[in-house]
Amino acid sequence: MDERRDAEANFATLSGMNDVRCRPPRLVAPVRVGSGPPAPSRGEARGKRWRRAGPGLYVPSSVEPTVEQRIVEEWARLPEAVVTGWAAARLHGAAYLDGLDSGAPRPVPLLLAPGSSAPRAWPGARIVRQPLPAQHRAEIQGIPVTTPARAVGDIARLTRDHYTAVVDVEMAYAAGIAHPTWVATALDDAPVWGARRARQVLRVAGVRSCSPPESRLRLVCRAIGWDPLVNVEVFDPDGEFLARPDLLDVERGIAIEYDGSEHRTAARHRQDNARLHRLRSAGLEVVTIVGGGLLTPDDRVEAVRLLHDAERLAARPRERAWTLDAPPWARPWVPRVAQLRVDG
């Protein structure tokens, strides 16, 4: 009874398992020292009430150094530019785009019109000179940004690592900030260098991942020739909900789970064990990839080893007592991006 109650609770809360969407906090644009109120004088800038945000630029020391605030402070050094790429997507609400790459801050992409003059790029920013049609310009709290569709398109073309680009695009889709159709249109509206790379990324990117590890795990599967479904509900032949595994390889009968730190509580561990029991009792093999985020080559090699081990186990004869056919009463989980109007 407890296991069935856990399954029903899981199914009832599928759409709220991850904080994939965020709202930007109040953004504070830096002011230039000595430019008059409310900017500080040079003497005041040396005090405790102000924090340096760039050459000659300051914000009150009470302003928290959030991801969004860092974006604004980098933009303030070149205010004629437009924020784009991962940074614009974050300001539009893509929570998982935290501006970090292996723990180090990623440069903020700043878009300038071709031929415009600009200072030499600095470590915190990447200056890109490309045309930007008016329909792909927006504003958030007074900060010029690209629209969500152009921002996601720029993620795909500006991110040098294909693997990272796919994950970032999927996290933008997870937040529901742009539909793939809008992104493709934005790229068509302003042909720019990197468009071929962008389209390669967009062809691979899916819309059902709810976290970066899920996206990375799907890419690991693709690298070995698997093509798993992502976050689909599994039922028994009587229509009872069993689980929604992170990935499901239907051909091999393997459910693939990623367990991060949120799975380490006693209550979550109990739910995970119950779900594993239900899936295996229904004839599915289950493989769990634990921690690490699949960020390093060693992590991915270990994941491949575990997947092949599960494949050998799944090859043993077993009765199939599971289906993807939802009963009439079920309300399957729908990704945020799928809820957008394509013609919007």
TORMI-914394 format. One line per 2 residues: for each residue z, y, x of C-alpha. Coordinates in nm, 3 decimals, always signed. Layout:
BEGIN
Z Y X  ...;
***
This chain:
BEGIN
+0.000 +0.000 +0.000  +0.084 +0.244 +0.282;
-0.250 +0.172 +0.449  -0.440 +0.238 +0.126;
-0.245 +0.560 +0.069  -0.330 +0.673 +0.424;
-0.698 +0.601 +0.361  -0.703 +0.798 +0.036;
-0.521 +1.090 +0.199  -0.769 +1.086 +0.485;
-1.065 +1.088 +0.245  -0.915 +1.370 +0.040;
-0.880 +1.599 +0.343  -1.198 +1.521 +0.533;
-1.330 +1.876 +0.524  -1.018 +2.031 +0.678;
-0.948 +1.812 +0.978  -1.059 +2.062 +1.241;
-1.033 +2.438 +1.277  -1.404 +2.481 +1.347;
-1.417 +2.835 +1.205  -1.220 +3.137 +1.320;
-1.197 +3.502 +1.226  -1.201 +3.750 +1.512;
-0.879 +3.946 +1.559  -0.882 +4.325 +1.561;
-1.102 +4.426 +1.850  -1.011 +4.720 +2.071;
-1.291 +4.891 +2.260  -1.182 +5.013 +2.604;
-1.170 +5.387 +2.668  -1.263 +5.568 +2.987;
-0.975 +5.711 +3.185  -0.952 +6.091 +3.179;
-1.201 +6.133 +2.893  -0.942 +6.292 +2.663;
-0.728 +6.153 +2.381  -0.685 +5.874 +2.299;
-0.782 +5.775 +2.654  -0.508 +5.790 +2.917;
-0.500 +6.037 +3.202  -0.528 +5.893 +3.552;
-0.153 +5.911 +3.587  -0.091 +5.743 +3.252;
-0.338 +5.466 +3.337  -0.115 +5.365 +3.626;
+0.179 +5.314 +3.389  +0.289 +5.012 +3.189;
+0.137 +5.127 +2.861  -0.223 +5.064 +2.971;
-0.418 +4.768 +3.105  -0.734 +4.792 +3.313;
-1.036 +4.642 +3.134  -1.307 +4.731 +3.386;
-1.405 +5.006 +3.629  -1.251 +5.320 +3.480;
-1.188 +5.145 +3.145  -0.850 +5.080 +2.987;
-0.693 +4.937 +2.674  -0.331 +4.960 +2.560;
-0.121 +4.694 +2.732  -0.018 +4.568 +2.387;
-0.373 +4.441 +2.325  -0.377 +4.063 +2.362;
-0.638 +3.921 +2.605  -0.803 +3.691 +2.351;
-1.147 +3.537 +2.395  -1.290 +3.796 +2.158;
-1.120 +4.083 +2.340  -1.262 +3.965 +2.673;
-1.608 +3.975 +2.518  -1.555 +4.334 +2.404;
-1.422 +4.441 +2.743  -1.724 +4.299 +2.924;
-1.960 +4.464 +2.675  -1.784 +4.803 +2.720;
-1.912 +4.816 +3.078  -2.268 +4.824 +2.937;
-2.236 +4.963 +2.581  -2.612 +4.999 +2.531;
-2.638 +4.618 +2.546  -2.609 +4.369 +2.259;
-2.373 +4.071 +2.281  -2.554 +3.741 +2.231;
-2.531 +3.367 +2.301  -2.196 +3.191 +2.293;
-2.010 +3.523 +2.284  -2.188 +3.648 +1.971;
-2.143 +3.308 +1.808  -1.770 +3.327 +1.879;
-1.747 +3.672 +1.721  -1.931 +3.530 +1.419;
-1.663 +3.262 +1.385  -1.751 +2.958 +1.600;
-1.398 +2.861 +1.704  -1.484 +2.596 +1.962;
-1.694 +2.837 +2.169  -1.397 +2.950 +2.375;
-1.588 +3.099 +2.666  -1.467 +2.843 +2.916;
-1.661 +2.610 +3.142  -1.436 +2.350 +3.306;
-1.148 +2.595 +3.262  -1.330 +2.891 +3.420;
-1.447 +3.193 +3.215  -1.815 +3.187 +3.125;
-2.015 +3.509 +3.171  -2.071 +3.707 +2.853;
-2.448 +3.724 +2.777  -2.557 +4.087 +2.725;
-2.905 +4.156 +2.593  -3.099 +4.464 +2.707;
-3.442 +4.587 +2.609  -3.712 +4.514 +2.870;
-3.754 +4.798 +3.119  -3.414 +4.951 +3.056;
-3.202 +5.044 +3.354  -2.870 +4.871 +3.408;
-2.618 +4.818 +3.683  -2.622 +4.501 +3.884;
-2.465 +4.212 +3.695  -2.100 +4.142 +3.761;
-1.917 +3.806 +3.750  -1.796 +3.849 +3.391;
-2.138 +3.912 +3.238  -2.495 +3.790 +3.242;
-2.758 +4.057 +3.175  -3.072 +3.936 +2.998;
-3.371 +4.165 +2.938  -3.554 +4.046 +2.629;
-3.688 +4.208 +2.310  -3.464 +4.198 +2.005;
-3.625 +4.260 +1.665  -3.422 +4.480 +1.433;
-3.370 +4.195 +1.185  -3.176 +4.002 +1.448;
-2.927 +4.279 +1.524  -2.583 +4.291 +1.362;
-2.246 +4.456 +1.415  -1.890 +4.324 +1.415;
-1.609 +4.580 +1.418  -1.845 +4.831 +1.575;
-1.964 +4.592 +1.849  -2.344 +4.531 +1.854;
-2.420 +4.161 +1.841  -2.716 +3.941 +1.765;
-2.727 +3.769 +1.427  -2.584 +3.416 +1.412;
-2.933 +3.262 +1.415  -3.046 +3.456 +1.724;
-2.709 +3.393 +1.892  -2.747 +3.016 +1.849;
-3.107 +3.033 +1.967  -2.991 +3.216 +2.278;
-2.723 +2.952 +2.339  -3.002 +2.694 +2.341;
-3.226 +2.884 +2.581  -2.973 +3.056 +2.810;
-2.732 +2.767 +2.872  -2.861 +2.606 +3.190;
-2.704 +2.264 +3.132  -2.883 +2.075 +2.852;
-2.573 +1.868 +2.776  -2.354 +2.178 +2.734;
-2.620 +2.359 +2.533  -2.640 +2.079 +2.275;
-2.262 +2.066 +2.238  -2.237 +2.444 +2.194;
-2.515 +2.452 +1.934  -2.347 +2.171 +1.741;
-2.018 +2.362 +1.742  -2.196 +2.667 +1.603;
-2.337 +2.444 +1.329  -1.991 +2.296 +1.271;
-1.860 +2.646 +1.205  -2.141 +2.700 +0.955;
-2.255 +3.030 +1.106  -2.628 +2.948 +1.100;
-2.866 +2.688 +0.961  -3.108 +2.512 +1.201;
-3.399 +2.652 +1.001  -3.275 +3.007 +1.058;
-3.241 +2.942 +1.431  -3.597 +2.811 +1.457;
-3.723 +3.117 +1.269  -3.532 +3.352 +1.499;
-3.698 +3.193 +1.800  -4.041 +3.223 +1.636;
-3.983 +3.591 +1.552  -3.945 +3.691 +1.916;
-4.109 +3.450 +2.160  -3.910 +3.472 +2.481;
-3.880 +3.282 +2.803  -3.676 +2.967 +2.762;
-3.815 +2.896 +2.416  -3.937 +2.553 +2.523;
-3.593 +2.466 +2.660  -3.436 +2.596 +2.341;
-3.651 +2.378 +2.119  -3.566 +2.072 +2.328;
-3.197 +2.146 +2.269  -3.245 +2.210 +1.898;
-3.433 +1.881 +1.851  -3.132 +1.691 +1.986;
-2.854 +1.894 +1.823  -2.705 +1.747 +1.506;
-2.510 +1.911 +1.227  -2.226 +1.666 +1.156;
-2.005 +1.683 +1.467  -1.663 +1.838 +1.413;
-1.549 +1.875 +1.775  -1.696 +1.896 +2.126;
-1.578 +1.544 +2.222  -1.761 +1.400 +1.920;
-2.078 +1.577 +2.030  -2.040 +1.461 +2.390;
-1.973 +1.106 +2.277  -2.292 +1.107 +2.068;
-2.489 +1.225 +2.370  -2.340 +0.944 +2.580;
-2.456 +0.698 +2.314  -2.805 +0.849 +2.312;
-2.822 +0.814 +2.690  -2.789 +0.435 +2.659;
-3.036 +0.407 +2.373  -2.795 +0.408 +2.080;
-2.844 +0.635 +1.779  -2.512 +0.645 +1.593;
-2.441 +0.825 +1.267  -2.177 +1.098 +1.283;
-1.881 +1.133 +1.047  -2.008 +0.913 +0.766;
-1.778 +0.750 +0.511  -1.747 +0.373 +0.515;
-1.652 +0.179 +0.200  -1.579 -0.181 +0.117;
-1.804 -0.367 -0.130  -1.572 -0.269 -0.417;
-1.617 +0.101 -0.341  -1.278 +0.155 -0.177;
-1.282 +0.410 +0.101  -1.212 +0.257 +0.442;
-1.256 +0.535 +0.697  -1.478 +0.804 +0.833;
-1.524 +0.708 +1.201  -1.637 +0.975 +1.446;
-1.953 +0.773 +1.515  -2.097 +0.462 +1.357;
-2.369 +0.246 +1.513  -2.500 +0.069 +1.206;
-2.739 -0.158 +1.399  -2.461 -0.300 +1.619;
-2.179 -0.277 +1.367  -1.961 -0.060 +1.592;
-1.731 +0.225 +1.490  -1.670 +0.465 +1.779;
-1.364 +0.688 +1.785  -1.251 +0.964 +2.017;
-0.873 +1.008 +2.042  -0.757 +1.340 +2.182;
-0.407 +1.482 +2.212  -0.373 +1.528 +1.835;
-0.368 +1.147 +1.800  -0.049 +1.110 +2.003;
+0.205 +1.183 +1.731  +0.381 +0.886 +1.574;
+0.240 +0.960 +1.228  -0.116 +0.996 +1.353;
-0.084 +0.683 +1.566  +0.027 +0.487 +1.259;
-0.271 +0.618 +1.060  -0.510 +0.533 +1.344;
-0.380 +0.177 +1.365  -0.415 +0.133 +0.990;
-0.772 +0.264 +0.999  -0.860 +0.035 +1.289;
-0.722 -0.263 +1.095  -0.926 -0.175 +0.785;
-1.250 -0.138 +0.980  -1.206 -0.460 +1.176;
-1.106 -0.650 +0.864  -1.432 -0.533 +0.708;
-1.633 -0.676 +0.998  -1.681 -0.371 +1.221;
-1.597 -0.366 +1.589  -1.404 -0.053 +1.689;
-1.404 +0.114 +2.030  -1.173 +0.404 +2.108;
-1.241 +0.656 +2.384  -0.911 +0.817 +2.483;
-0.861 +1.173 +2.615  -1.044 +1.354 +2.891;
-1.292 +1.525 +2.663  -1.585 +1.341 +2.831;
-1.624 +1.643 +3.057  -1.686 +1.465 +3.387;
-1.944 +1.208 +3.500  -1.662 +0.961 +3.563;
-1.543 +1.005 +3.203  -1.891 +0.932 +3.074;
-1.938 +0.628 +3.298  -1.610 +0.485 +3.167;
-1.719 +0.556 +2.809  -2.045 +0.366 +2.869;
-1.848 +0.069 +3.005  -1.630 +0.063 +2.693;
-1.934 +0.090 +2.465  -2.103 -0.207 +2.631;
-1.778 -0.408 +2.607  -1.767 -0.332 +2.235;
-2.132 -0.433 +2.202  -2.056 -0.778 +2.344;
-1.763 -0.821 +2.105  -1.967 -0.701 +1.807;
-2.232 -0.966 +1.879  -1.994 -1.241 +1.771;
-2.065 -1.377 +1.421  -1.860 -1.203 +1.154;
-1.883 -1.137 +0.783  -1.995 -0.787 +0.686;
-1.763 -0.642 +0.422  -1.855 -0.275 +0.455;
-2.121 -0.041 +0.323  -2.230 +0.320 +0.347;
-2.318 +0.326 -0.022  -2.066 +0.558 -0.183;
-1.934 +0.474 -0.530  -2.012 +0.719 -0.813;
-1.663 +0.874 -0.799  -1.677 +0.957 -0.430;
-1.730 +1.311 -0.305  -1.865 +1.266 +0.047;
-1.781 +1.524 +0.310  -2.053 +1.786 +0.355;
-2.079 +1.981 +0.682  -2.042 +2.358 +0.657;
-2.397 +2.414 +0.778  -2.536 +2.194 +0.499;
-2.368 +2.422 +0.244  -2.574 +2.723 +0.357;
-2.875 +2.833 +0.158  -3.180 +2.769 +0.373;
-3.362 +3.062 +0.211  -3.059 +3.288 +0.274;
***
